[in-house]
Amino acid sequence: MATFSAVTRQHLLQAIAEYDARGADDFRGVYGFAASTAYPLVHEGREYDSLAVLGVAHRYATGRLATADEFGDGPAALAALLRRRGFEVNEPAGVAVAAPARTPRAPRAPRAPRQTAAPTRRAAAPEREAAICPTCSTALPATGVCDYCG
């Protein structure tokens, strides 16, 4: 079963753009999806086959097409996923949409202010003087051997 956590709104918009460019029948035919009228995705006033669009969006996100067999949670779960990505999904006739249950939260107790210690400053370490070659008066590298004199 495919996971759709990698599918973002942008991937879905790419799939919708391809759906528009190819047309519904060609889009489904190219990717091997049967026509589905359950839970149509609505974008800018047009309806799209939500299973086909989500399967192709999975391809944009992961590089692998999600086939119809991999939608194990059912079309209602996929409709919920599309809603979480900011899309409108129409319900099939005779299906009531339950409002999300919200549980009231208890008020939080105020927190005590944090005690912060005063920042401590370290004294700056004095700079080391560069070693100088006694022959040519050039600064010596870290090896201590002059590059010019050897």
C-alpha positions in Angstrom: 0.0 0.0 0.0 1.3 3.4 -0.9 1.8 6.2 1.7 0.9 9.7 0.7 2.8 11.7 3.2 5.2 12.9 0.6 2.4 14.3 -1.7 2.0 18.0 -1.3 -0.5 20.5 -2.7 2.1 21.4 -5.4 2.2 17.7 -6.6 -1.5 17.6 -6.7 -1.6 20.9 -8.7 0.9 19.4 -11.2 -1.3 16.3 -11.7 -4.3 18.6 -12.2 -2.5 20.6 -14.8 -1.6 17.4 -16.6 -5.2 16.2 -16.3 -6.3 19.5 -18.0 -3.7 19.2 -20.7 -4.4 15.6 -21.6 -8.2 15.5 -21.0 -9.9 13.1 -18.5 -10.0 10.0 -20.7 -6.4 10.3 -22.0 -5.1 11.1 -18.5 -6.7 8.0 -17.0 -5.7 5.9 -20.0 -2.0 6.8 -19.9 -1.8 5.9 -16.2 -4.2 2.9 -16.2 -7.0 4.3 -14.0 -10.6 3.3 -14.5 -13.1 6.2 -14.4 -14.3 6.9 -10.9 -17.1 9.2 -9.9 -16.9 8.7 -6.2 -15.5 11.7 -4.3 -14.6 14.0 -7.2 -11.9 16.6 -6.4 -13.0 20.2 -7.2 -10.5 22.8 -8.3 -11.4 26.2 -9.7 -14.9 25.0 -10.4 -14.0 21.9 -12.3 -14.3 18.3 -11.1 -11.5 15.8 -11.4 -11.1 12.1 -10.8 -9.6 12.2 -7.3 -8.1 8.6 -7.4 -6.3 9.3 -10.7 -5.1 12.7 -9.7 -3.8 11.4 -6.4 -2.1 8.5 -8.0 -0.2 10.7 -10.5 0.6 13.3 -7.7 2.2 10.3 -5.9 4.3 9.8 -9.0 5.4 13.4 -9.0 6.3 13.2 -5.3 8.1 9.9 -5.2 8.8 8.9 -8.8 6.4 5.9 -8.5 2.8 5.8 -9.7 0.4 4.7 -7.0 -2.1 2.3 -8.7 -5.7 1.9 -7.8 -4.9 -1.3 -5.9 -2.7 0.7 -3.4 -5.5 2.9 -2.1 -6.2 0.5 0.8 -7.9 3.0 3.1 -10.7 3.6 0.6 -11.9 6.7 -1.2 -13.2 8.4 2.0 -9.7 8.4 3.5 -8.3 9.7 0.3 -10.9 12.5 0.2 -9.8 13.4 3.7 -6.2 13.6 2.6 -7.1 15.9 -0.3 -9.1 18.1 2.1 -6.0 18.3 4.4 -4.0 19.5 1.3 -6.6 22.4 0.9 -8.8 20.9 -1.8 -12.6 20.6 -2.0 -13.9 17.1 -2.4 -17.6 16.4 -3.2 -19.3 13.7 -1.3 -21.2 11.0 -3.2 -25.0 11.2 -3.0 -26.4 9.8 0.3 -23.2 10.2 2.3 -23.3 12.6 5.2 -20.2 14.5 6.2 -19.5 14.4 9.9 -18.0 17.5 11.4 -14.6 16.9 13.0 -15.0 16.2 16.7 -13.3 18.8 18.9 -12.5 18.2 22.5 -12.3 21.2 24.7 -9.0 21.8 26.3 -8.5 22.7 29.9 -7.0 26.1 30.5 -3.3 26.1 31.0 -1.7 27.2 34.2 0.6 30.1 33.8 4.3 29.3 33.8 6.8 30.7 36.2 9.3 33.0 34.5 12.6 31.5 33.7 15.6 32.4 35.7 18.5 33.2 33.4 22.0 33.5 34.5 24.0 36.5 33.5 26.2 35.8 30.5 29.8 35.1 31.3 32.6 36.6 29.2 35.9 34.9 28.6 39.0 37.0 28.4 40.3 37.1 24.9 43.4 34.9 24.5 46.4 36.9 23.4 47.5 36.3 19.8 50.5 34.1 19.2 53.4 35.7 17.5 54.3 34.1 14.2 57.6 32.3 14.1 60.1 34.0 11.7 62.7 32.3 9.6 66.2 33.5 10.9 67.6 33.3 7.4 65.1 35.1 5.1 62.8 36.8 7.7 59.6 35.1 6.3 56.8 33.9 8.6 57.2 30.1 9.1 54.3 27.8 8.3 52.8 25.5 11.0 55.5 22.9 10.2 58.2 25.2 11.5 60.3 24.7 8.3 60.8 27.6 6.0 59.3 27.0 2.5 62.1 29.0 0.9 65.2 28.1 2.8 64.2 24.5 3.6 
